[in-house]
Amino acid sequence: MHTYSILSVSFYDTRKQQYTKILCVNTVPVVGALAARVKTVRPPRLSGLCSDAGGCIHAITGSASASGFCDYMTPEQLPELFAFLASNGYTVDTALTKLAAKHQSGGGGCGNNGTNANSLVCLISIQ
C-alpha cells in the first residue's frame, strides 16, 4: 500500500501574477493515475524575508484546458480531485487525516523549508 499526503500550499503564480493556494502531494506517486497529474516545480519565494524557497513541491494539475495548458489544482477544486481519486482506486483515510490534522503545527513562516505554512487536506492510499 502506498500512502500520500495532499496539502494546500501557498504559491505565487507568475503567469497570473498573483498569490494563490494550490494542491500538492508530499512526494511523487510511484503507482496510480495521480502520478500523471503531478508536476514537480520549484516555487518562487513568497517573501523577501524568507532566505530559501524550500525546494521543490509536487503540484497536482487539473484537466487540460482548450489551449492545452494545465493549471495547478486549488482547494476549490477538491470535489473534482476526490472524484478523480475515487474513480482511480484511491481511498481517503479520514481517521488518519483527523489524527494528523490534530497534531499538525500551525502558523506561517519560513522555517522547516516553509512546511509549517502548508495545510494538510487529507491522506490518501492506493494498493
C-alpha positions as CSV (number, residue, x, y, z in Angstrom):
1,M,0.0,0.0,0.0
2,H,1.2,3.5,-0.9
3,T,0.1,6.5,1.2
4,Y,0.4,10.2,0.3
5,S,-0.5,13.5,1.9
6,I,-2.5,16.0,0.0
7,L,-1.5,19.6,1.1
8,S,-2.7,23.1,0.4
9,V,0.4,25.2,-0.3
10,S,0.8,29.0,-0.8
11,F,2.2,29.6,-4.3
12,Y,3.0,32.7,-6.4
13,D,1.6,32.1,-9.9
14,T,4.0,34.1,-12.2
15,R,1.7,33.6,-15.2
16,K,-1.3,35.2,-13.4
17,Q,0.9,37.5,-11.2
18,Q,-0.9,36.6,-8.0
19,Y,-0.6,34.5,-4.9
20,T,-2.9,31.5,-4.6
21,K,-3.2,28.2,-2.7
22,I,-2.6,25.1,-4.8
23,L,-2.9,21.4,-4.0
24,C,0.2,19.3,-3.8
25,V,1.3,15.8,-2.8
26,N,4.1,15.2,-0.3
27,T,6.0,13.0,-2.8
28,V,5.7,12.0,-6.4
29,P,3.4,9.0,-6.6
30,V,5.1,5.8,-7.8
31,V,1.8,4.0,-8.7
32,G,-1.6,5.0,-9.8
33,A,-3.2,7.6,-12.1
34,L,-2.3,10.5,-9.8
35,A,1.4,10.2,-10.9
36,A,0.4,11.5,-14.4
37,R,-1.2,14.6,-12.8
38,V,1.8,15.6,-10.6
39,K,4.3,18.2,-11.7
40,T,7.4,18.9,-9.7
41,V,8.1,22.6,-9.6
42,R,10.4,25.0,-7.8
43,P,8.1,27.7,-6.4
44,P,9.3,31.3,-6.3
45,R,9.9,32.7,-2.9
46,L,6.8,34.0,-1.2
47,S,8.5,36.9,0.6
48,G,11.9,38.7,0.6
49,L,12.0,37.7,4.3
50,C,12.5,34.0,3.5
51,S,16.0,33.1,2.6
52,D,15.1,29.8,0.9
53,A,12.2,28.8,-1.4
54,G,12.1,25.5,0.4
55,G,13.0,23.2,-2.5
56,C,10.6,21.7,-5.0
57,I,6.9,20.9,-4.5
58,H,4.8,18.3,-6.3
59,A,1.8,20.2,-7.6
60,I,-1.4,18.5,-8.7
61,T,-2.5,19.6,-12.1
62,G,-6.1,19.8,-13.3
63,S,-7.5,18.7,-16.6
64,A,-6.1,20.4,-19.7
65,S,-7.9,23.5,-20.9
66,A,-8.8,24.1,-24.6
67,S,-5.4,25.7,-25.0
68,G,-3.7,22.6,-23.7
69,F,-2.4,24.3,-20.6
70,C,-2.9,22.6,-17.2
71,D,-3.4,24.8,-14.3
72,Y,-2.5,23.7,-10.8
73,M,-5.5,22.5,-8.8
74,T,-6.7,24.7,-6.0
75,P,-8.7,23.9,-2.8
76,E,-11.8,25.0,-4.6
77,Q,-11.3,22.0,-6.9
78,L,-11.3,19.4,-4.1
79,P,-14.6,17.8,-5.3
80,E,-13.0,17.2,-8.8
81,L,-9.9,15.8,-7.1
82,F,-11.8,13.5,-4.9
83,A,-13.9,12.2,-7.8
84,F,-10.7,11.6,-9.8
85,L,-9.1,9.8,-6.8
86,A,-12.2,7.6,-6.1
87,S,-12.6,6.6,-9.8
88,N,-8.9,5.6,-9.9
89,G,-8.8,3.3,-6.9
90,Y,-7.5,5.7,-4.2
91,T,-9.0,5.8,-0.7
92,V,-9.2,8.8,1.5
93,D,-8.2,7.8,5.1
94,T,-10.4,10.1,7.1
95,A,-9.4,8.7,10.5
96,L,-5.7,9.1,9.9
97,T,-6.3,12.6,8.4
98,K,-8.1,13.7,11.5
99,L,-5.3,12.3,13.7
100,A,-2.6,14.1,11.6
101,A,-4.5,17.4,11.5
102,K,-4.9,17.3,15.2
103,H,-1.1,17.3,15.7
104,Q,-0.2,19.5,12.7
105,S,1.8,22.6,13.8
106,G,0.1,25.8,12.9
107,G,1.3,29.2,11.8
108,G,3.2,30.5,8.9
109,G,6.7,31.5,8.4
110,C,9.8,30.3,6.6
111,G,11.2,27.7,9.0
112,N,11.3,24.0,8.1
113,N,11.5,24.8,4.4
114,G,8.2,26.6,4.7
115,T,6.3,23.4,5.5
116,N,4.5,24.9,8.5
117,A,2.8,27.3,6.1
118,N,1.2,24.2,4.4
119,S,-2.2,22.8,5.4
120,L,-3.0,19.1,5.4
121,V,-6.0,18.4,3.3
122,C,-6.1,14.6,3.6
123,L,-4.2,11.4,3.5
124,I,-4.9,9.0,0.6
125,S,-3.8,5.5,-0.2
126,I,-3.7,3.1,-3.1
127,Q,-2.9,-0.6,-3.2
